[in-house]
Amino acid sequence: MKFAPLLRATALVTAVALIPAATTGLAAVDAQSGPDFAKLMAVYERIKSSYVEPVDDDKLLKGAIDGMLATLDPHSAYLDERADENLRIQMDGAYGGLGLSVTMDDGAVKVIAPTKGSPADLAGIKAGDFITHLDGKLIYGGTLDDAVDQMRGSPGTQIKLSVFRPGRDEPFDVTLTRKIIELKPVELEMMGNVAVISVSSFSSDVGTSVQRAWNEAKAKTGGKVTGLVLDLRGNPGGLLDEAIALSDLFLERGTIVSQRGRYARDTEVYPAEIDTKGDIAKGVPMIVLIDEGSASASEIVAGALQDQHRAVIMGQRSFGKGSVQTKFNLTSNTSVKLTTARYYTPSGRSVQEGGIDPDIAVPQISDPDLRKRAKMTYRESDLQRHLQNEIKVEDKDLEKDKVEDPRFRMTPEELKAKDIKDFQLYYAVQTLNRTQPRAALAAKLKR
């Protein structure tokens, strides 16, 4: 792998998306750009000599870099030492905090997704919520790093969040107690003989962890797992390599994902490995659950299994982040996260803006705020300066999942009577249970 001096590359795919780049280089600066850069230097010198107070060089440099990247797309960013460390922790660390994945949206801190089982998740914080105040202090207009730093802290300490939820008339406060957030992205739950494997992020070793969970499910059922639910709801993405590794567990051949950048040399195709392992759950019916919080690496997995006809995709249309970010190290502790490519599903679809449409659209009717939030969902297409899909996505197609489906109407009393706390998961498991007699018959006929 070759690198230009002072500029090293690591690749990413999250909603926030991360991947390792194959080759990188510093483009030659056009000679005609000289006069334009002279303007930048002239402004710098004028600030240094004439501003009312002395200004630190690091502050001016960071501001200039931030300004350049802000003209591009919402996922390109300069990572100073603190932001670089935050990203590293997000991928493979543990920290004291609330368990929130957040982003900036026009100066406001917006929730991408809470980590499953975290203080934020247990308190009912949801994707699309805005955090307006921390301990009564307004954070609008500040930086994302400052907000993240305030939310993190020593386990056992408390912090009050003021939250605005689209669809509600008034904001509300919630007091959370920080705890150690250990990134355990893969969890197994058995619902009868149906294995439910939840993947909350694509951090290190997720592919291996999913295979381990599947082996555990087989051991618990004596090898008689009758269905598999892969739950990617609220998963904001992570490492591309792990999305490929997870997809490869359930595919025997064919393309998993491809990426295309600015130049032909940037095109990469990632195929399923043709080996003796094959599909580890071969013959077992499979459903992948997604929602508006399923982004980037999650969409790679859902798109691959959908296009290869390995799984039924169920839930709600995904976030729609179909771009790849590459992390270029500037120094030992600073870097630039730059959008360098779009990715495509095996059939050649770009999910940028449009996302992955489920084969069976199932609303989360157990969410008491569903009807209020239905028209206020938050996706890539809602971000300012988002990368456009090469094939224009019509607004009506982006809005179609906000229409209420009369097939999924249950009263709160009916949900409570059946003890349904998660309707989408309930519906997925019931669907797999309904397929069991037919699957068993098909297996006998093959003998």
Order of alpha helices (4+ residues) and beta strands (2+ residues): beta-beta-alpha-alpha-beta-alpha-beta-beta-beta-alpha-beta-beta-alpha-beta-beta-beta-beta-beta-alpha-beta-beta-alpha-beta-beta-beta-alpha-beta-beta-beta-beta-alpha-alpha-alpha-alpha
